[in-house]
Amino acid sequence: MEEQNTIFNPEEREKPLQVLVQLFDAQSITDYGLELWELLKATTMESSWTYQGAPGTAVFLQKQCLRLLEALSLLLQNYESTNGAIVLQHLDVGSEKRFQEEKLAQNELPQIFTQHFGKVKRLRLAEVENPFLAVRACLDFKSLADWHQLLENWVEYALCSSSYVVSTEDTDFLLAFEFLEKMLEVAYLLVKKDDPSAKMEERETRYYLHTVYGRGEEQWLSGELFHELKVFFRTVNPKRLNRTLRKVFFDYLQYNHKCGLPLDFEDYLFDLDWLGLLLDVAEDELPFWKGKEEDDAS
């Protein structure tokens, strides 16, 4: 990392993971994503930044993004010094292999989205398993110095009535935006992994579920309901329940298809599909059910 571009003090350079923890102490990944989107709109449109009023909000977001990128750059250096340099294969735009990779990424999305309660949706499955692959791709795309300059330019255009795209003819701005979203997701995964109490995951889970199903009200899922979910998955084998539901469903189809299916049958399929996906994730993520399938089947 170029020394002149650092914005960290010596202690922060020694403990970059703690910087990421502080970023998420300030606000959630959902809030950062919303602010990034507002910054992109203000940068590319011929209208100035209006989100949350004060222009200082955009400048603060720029600083947080720079802290995010520098912390991840330091963590990548530490990782590569121990595990060796990461060398990525760069596929040509429009190539058959690039097309197949993009198709595979779409197929991976439901699993990733569900496992992380909608907080992770840009990363590939391999990048979720090793987030430093995404960090290396981000810094191959632009050096840390180039990111400093790009974010400075974005904020400058966001605070005036000129369009960054029209003025600069930069065709990579959407790709840069997606990389920033990815880096937020990487930081989220690294911080969550470093939290031995798993409190962060529980908080984010409740927040996400209640945001989605609480008619837009950003409230916490009640402690009682969250407790009952944990009791349920400790009491009921998810693999066995998934198998039972499939058997019941196919028996239902066998005896009712000649009589005609109900008008809301598509709702049945939708609900069962999501429930089956939840049980699949529970089967993979709950270690205390490993090796018990044989006992349940007997």
N, C-alpha and C positions, 0 to 999 in steps of 0.2 A: 504493500500500500504506500502511495506517495505521502511522505511526511507532511508536506505543505497542505494537503487536502484534509488532514484529520481535524475533527471537531471534538475529539475526546481528550479528556485529561488522562494522566498516566494511570490512575486507578481504573478508569473505564476501559482503557486499552488492555489492562490485565484481566478484567472481568466483563467481557462483552455480553455474556449471557444475562448478567444482572441488568444490563441496559435494556434488553428485550423485556425482562420482567417489569421494569419500570414503565416501559411503553404501554403494556397492557394493564398496569395499575392506573394509568391515566384514563384510558377508555378501552372499550371492547373492540375486537376485530370487526364487528359489524359497523361500529361507528367510523372506524378508519376507512372501511370500504365505501361508506356513504360519502365521506368527505373527499376521498380520491375521485369519486364519480363527479361530484360537484366541481372539483378543480379541473377535471378534464373538460367538462361542459364550458366553464368560464374561459378556459384557455383556447378552445377551438372555435367558440362562437364569438360574434361581434357584440358581445355584451360583457360587462365587467362582473367581478365576483360579488354576489349578493347573499351567499349562504351565510347564515348566522350574523349578518350585518357587517361587523368590523373587518377591514382588510387584514388586520393582524392575524385572523384565523387562518388565512391562506399561508401566511409566512410561517406560522407555527406548524402547520401541516408539512411545509417544506422541510423545516428543521427536523421534525419527527421522522420523515422519510429518509433524510440523510443519516440520522442516528441509526435507523433500522439497517440501512445498506452498509454502513461502516461496521456495525456490530456483526452482521452476517459475514462480511469480508474477513474480519479477524477470526471468526469461528471457522470459516473455510480454510484459512491459513493453518490453524491449529490441526484441523482434520487432515489436511493434505501432508503436513509435516510428519504425521504419524502413519497414515495409510497410503501415502503416495499421491501423486497428482492425478486429478480426474481429467480424462480426455474424452470428450463427447463427439459423437458422430453427427455432423451437420448435414441434413438432407436438403436437396435442392427443392425450391418451391415448384409445385406442379409435377414432381416426379411420382412414379407409381408407389415407391416405398414411402414417400411423404404422405401420400393419400391413404395408404394402409395404416400408417401410424396414427393419423388423425381419426380414422374410423375406429381404431382400437381404443383411442382416448375417449371417444364417445361411449363406447361399451363399458369402459371402466368407471365412468362418472357416477352411475347410480350407487355402486358399492361404496365408493369413496364418500359421496355426499351423505349416505345414510350412516356410515360408521362415525362420521365426525359431525353429525347433526346439522348439515348445511354450512358449516364453517369453512370447509375445504371443498373447492369445486374447480380450481384451475390446475392443481397439481396432477401429474400422472401417478399411477399406482407405484411405479418404481421410485418416484420422487417422494411419495409419502413414506415409503420404507427407508429411503436414504435422502433426506431433504437437501443434502449438500450437492446432489446432482443438479437441483434447480438453481442453487446459488451459483454454481460454476457456470451454468448456462446464462444466467443474468449478467455475470461479470465478463463472460465472453461476448455478450451482446454489446455491452458498454463498460468501459473501465469506470472505476470509482470517480475519477476526475470528470469523465464525460457525464456521469449521472449528476454530479454537482452542477455542471453547466446546464444540463437539460432541465433540471428542476428549477434552477434560477430563471431560465427562460420561460418556463411554464407559468410561474408565479407572476413574472413581469407582464405577460400577456393576459393573465387572468384578472389583473388589476386595472387593465385599460380596456378600451372598446375596440381593439383590433384582434383579428383571428390569427392565432399562431400558425394554423395550417395554410391559410391564404398567404401570409407574409413569408413563410419559410419553405413552403412546399415539402415539408417533412412527411414522408409516406410511412414512417415507422412509428408514429406516435401511438397508435393503438397497440402495437406490439410492446412498446415501452410501458404503457398502462397495464397490460396483462402481466408483465414481469413484476411490476410493483405489487399487483394483487397477489401474485405467487409468493413474493417475499414476505408479505403479511402472513400468508398461510404457513410458510416455513417457520417464521418466528413463533406463530401460535403453536405449532407442533412441538418445537424445541422447548418452549416454556412449559407446555403441558406435560411433556416427557420428564422434565426436571422437577415436577411437583409431586413428591412422593405421597402426599396426602390425597391426591386426585381431587382436591376441592375445586380447582379451576374447572375441571371437566364437568363436575356436578353442577356448578353454577351456570356454565355455558349451556348445558343440556336443558336445565329448567328454563333459562331465558329463551332459548330457541323454540322449545315446544310451546311455551305460552305465547310467544310472539306469533307463531304460525296459527295456533288454534284458539287464541284469546281474542279473536276479532280485532286484531291490530293493537290491542292494549299491551304494552311492553311490561308485563308483570311476571313475577316468579311463579313457576309451577309450585303448588302448595307442597309443603314438607310431607304432609300425610300421604298425598298421592304418590310422591316420589318414593316414600318408604314402602308403600304397597307394591310398587313396581319391583323394587328390590326383593321383597319377600316372595312375590310371584315367581321371579326367575330363579330364586333359590329353592323353591318348592316344586316347580314343574320343569321337567326336562324339555327344553325347546325343540330338540330333534324329534322326540317322541310325539309332542303336540303337533308339530308340523306334519309328521307322517299321518297322524290320526285325522287331522283336518282334510288332508288330501283324500284319504279313504272315504270319509263321510261325504265329501264333495262329489267324488266320482260315483258313489252309490246314489246320491241324489240325482245326478245326471242320468244314470242308467234307468232309473225308475220314472223319471219325469219327462224325458225328451220327447216321448210319443204324445204326451198330453199337452205339450206346449210349455215353454218357459215363461216366467213372469216378465212383465214389461220392464221392471227395474233390474233385470238380470245382470246388466252391465255394471251396476253398482256393486252387486255381489262380487263380480270378478275384480273390480278395482280394490275393494276393501280386503279381500282375501289375498290379493297380490301383495299389498303393502304389509299385511300381517305376516305373510310367509317370509317377506324380506326381513322384517324385524326379527323373526325367529331364527333365520339363517345367521344374522349378525350375532344374536345372542349365543347361538351354538358355537360360533367361532371365537367369541370374546370371553365366554365364561369358563374359566379353567376347571372349576369344581365339577363340571359335567363330563370332563374328558375321561374316557375309559369306562363310563357307566352305561353306555348304550346297550351292551350285551345283557346286563342285568335287567334293564327296563324291557327289553324285547322278550325275555323269558317269562 
